[in-house]
Amino acid sequence: MSKHLSLREAVLSWLEYAGGLSPTPQSIVVLMLQPHWEDVVREVTAAAPREEHPDLYTRVDGDWAPNPLTLLEESGLSAAARLIAQGAPVPVSEVADSFVTFCTGPAPITEQWLLLNGTFPQGTRIPLGRHTLQTFAADELRQTVPMPALSGLEPWSRGLRPGKWCTGST
């Protein structure tokens, strides 16, 4: 994490502005106009180059740039900003750490799976080559979302149900 301290600090500085906003979806656009958002984008580019993380980038006017939709929505950063704007007790240090992990962790790889619908007891683990198909308890499932620090604060996090099938590498 110390290797990407400047990215973490840029996110923390950007999140400071969230407390003064109204908790509307449009407020994220206002946050993107703050000077600190440019710092976040610059630090993402430095910490996670496109060659290593093509999932974070999109083409803009013929050039590659970090994708705001990915950085804000898929990472969970916009959800954290909205919760801060609502006055929720968001652990901003954990949010910043989760964002750094989201940007600098292993890039996702494409795999094809055929999953059958089935009901299995909680705690089931089936090895499939280098992967494991398993059921998760609610607290384990919450750890698979990009922002585990928001667990319980976001409406979608309360909808996680134990016993649903998920895959994970072993």
C-alpha positions as CSV (number, residue, x, y, z in Angstrom):
1,M,0.0,0.0,0.0
2,S,2.9,2.4,0.7
3,K,3.9,2.0,-2.9
4,H,0.7,3.7,-3.9
5,L,0.5,6.2,-1.1
6,S,0.0,9.1,-3.5
7,L,-3.1,7.5,-5.1
8,R,-4.5,6.9,-1.6
9,E,-3.8,10.5,-0.6
10,A,-5.4,11.8,-3.8
11,V,-8.6,9.8,-3.1
12,L,-8.7,11.0,0.5
13,S,-8.4,14.6,-0.6
14,W,-11.1,14.1,-3.2
15,L,-13.5,12.5,-0.6
16,E,-13.1,15.6,1.6
17,Y,-15.3,17.5,-0.8
18,A,-18.1,14.9,-0.5
19,G,-19.2,16.0,2.9
20,G,-20.4,19.4,1.6
21,L,-22.5,18.1,-1.2
22,S,-26.1,17.2,-1.5
23,P,-26.6,13.4,-1.7
24,T,-27.9,13.3,-5.3
25,P,-26.5,11.5,-8.3
26,Q,-25.6,14.8,-9.8
27,S,-23.3,15.6,-6.9
28,I,-20.8,13.1,-8.3
29,V,-20.5,15.2,-11.4
30,V,-19.7,18.2,-9.2
31,L,-17.0,16.1,-7.4
32,M,-15.5,15.2,-10.8
33,L,-15.1,18.9,-11.5
34,Q,-13.0,19.5,-8.3
35,P,-9.3,19.8,-8.9
36,H,-8.6,16.8,-6.7
37,W,-10.4,14.5,-9.2
38,E,-7.7,15.4,-11.8
39,D,-5.2,14.3,-9.1
40,V,-7.0,11.0,-8.7
41,V,-7.0,10.3,-12.4
42,R,-3.3,11.2,-12.7
43,E,-2.4,8.9,-9.8
44,V,-4.5,6.1,-11.3
45,T,-2.6,6.5,-14.5
46,A,0.7,6.3,-12.7
47,A,-0.2,3.4,-10.4
48,A,-2.1,1.3,-12.9
49,P,-0.9,1.8,-16.5
50,R,-3.2,0.7,-19.3
51,E,-0.8,-2.1,-20.3
52,E,-1.3,-3.7,-16.9
53,H,-5.0,-2.7,-16.3
54,P,-6.9,-2.2,-19.6
55,D,-10.1,-2.7,-17.6
56,L,-9.7,0.8,-16.1
57,Y,-9.3,2.6,-19.4
58,T,-11.5,3.8,-22.3
59,R,-10.8,5.7,-25.5
60,V,-11.4,9.4,-25.3
61,D,-10.8,11.5,-28.5
62,G,-8.6,8.7,-29.8
63,D,-6.4,8.5,-26.7
64,W,-6.6,6.1,-23.8
65,A,-7.7,7.6,-20.4
66,P,-9.0,6.2,-17.1
67,N,-12.7,5.5,-17.4
68,P,-14.7,7.6,-15.0
69,L,-17.6,5.1,-14.9
70,T,-15.2,2.3,-13.9
71,L,-13.3,4.5,-11.4
72,L,-16.5,5.8,-9.8
73,E,-19.3,3.2,-10.1
74,E,-17.6,-0.1,-10.5
75,S,-15.0,0.6,-7.8
76,G,-17.7,1.8,-5.3
77,L,-16.1,5.2,-4.9
78,S,-19.3,7.1,-6.0
79,A,-21.3,5.1,-3.5
80,A,-18.9,6.1,-0.8
81,A,-19.1,9.8,-1.8
82,R,-22.9,9.7,-1.8
83,L,-22.9,8.1,1.7
84,I,-20.5,10.8,2.9
85,A,-22.8,13.5,1.5
86,Q,-25.7,11.9,3.4
87,G,-23.7,12.1,6.6
88,A,-23.2,8.4,7.0
89,P,-20.2,7.2,9.1
90,V,-18.0,6.1,6.2
91,P,-14.5,4.8,7.1
92,V,-12.8,7.0,4.5
93,S,-9.3,5.4,5.1
94,E,-10.7,2.0,4.3
95,V,-12.5,3.4,1.2
96,A,-9.2,4.8,0.0
97,D,-7.4,1.5,0.6
98,S,-10.2,-0.4,-1.2
99,F,-10.0,2.0,-4.1
100,V,-6.2,1.5,-4.3
101,T,-6.6,-2.2,-4.2
102,F,-9.3,-2.0,-6.9
103,C,-7.0,-0.1,-9.2
104,T,-3.7,-1.9,-8.5
105,G,-4.8,-5.4,-7.8
106,P,-4.7,-8.2,-10.4
107,A,-6.6,-7.2,-13.5
108,P,-9.7,-9.3,-14.2
109,I,-9.4,-12.0,-16.8
110,T,-12.1,-13.3,-19.1
111,E,-13.3,-16.9,-18.5
112,Q,-16.3,-18.8,-19.8
113,W,-18.3,-20.8,-17.3
114,L,-21.5,-22.7,-17.5
115,L,-23.2,-22.6,-14.1
116,L,-26.2,-24.7,-13.3
117,N,-28.9,-23.6,-11.0
118,G,-28.8,-25.6,-7.8
119,T,-29.2,-25.5,-4.1
120,F,-26.4,-26.6,-1.8
121,P,-25.8,-26.2,1.9
122,Q,-23.8,-23.2,3.1
123,G,-20.1,-24.0,3.2
124,T,-20.1,-26.2,0.1
125,R,-16.7,-26.1,-1.8
126,I,-16.2,-27.9,-5.1
127,P,-12.7,-27.7,-6.6
128,L,-12.7,-27.2,-10.4
129,G,-9.1,-27.1,-11.6
130,R,-7.5,-24.0,-10.3
131,H,-10.8,-22.6,-9.2
132,T,-13.3,-23.4,-6.4
133,L,-17.0,-23.2,-6.8
134,Q,-18.5,-22.5,-3.4
135,T,-21.3,-21.1,-1.4
136,F,-20.6,-18.1,0.8
137,A,-21.9,-16.9,4.1
138,A,-23.2,-13.3,4.1
139,D,-20.1,-11.9,5.7
140,E,-17.8,-13.8,3.2
141,L,-20.0,-12.5,0.3
142,R,-19.6,-8.9,1.5
143,Q,-15.9,-9.2,1.2
144,T,-16.2,-9.8,-2.6
145,V,-17.6,-6.4,-3.3
146,P,-15.1,-3.6,-4.3
147,M,-15.8,-1.5,-1.2
148,P,-16.2,-3.9,1.8
149,A,-15.9,-0.8,4.0
150,L,-19.4,0.2,2.9
151,S,-20.9,-3.1,3.9
152,G,-24.2,-2.5,5.6
153,L,-24.3,1.2,4.6
154,E,-25.4,0.6,1.0
155,P,-28.9,-0.9,0.2
156,W,-27.3,-3.4,-2.2
157,S,-25.1,-4.7,0.5
158,R,-28.0,-5.8,2.7
159,G,-29.4,-7.8,-0.2
160,L,-26.5,-10.3,-0.3
161,R,-27.8,-13.7,0.5
162,P,-25.8,-16.6,1.9
163,G,-26.0,-19.8,-0.2
164,K,-25.7,-18.0,-3.6
165,W,-23.1,-19.4,-5.9
166,C,-19.9,-17.5,-6.5
167,T,-16.6,-18.5,-7.9
168,G,-13.2,-17.8,-6.6
169,S,-9.6,-18.7,-7.4
170,T,-7.8,-21.1,-5.1
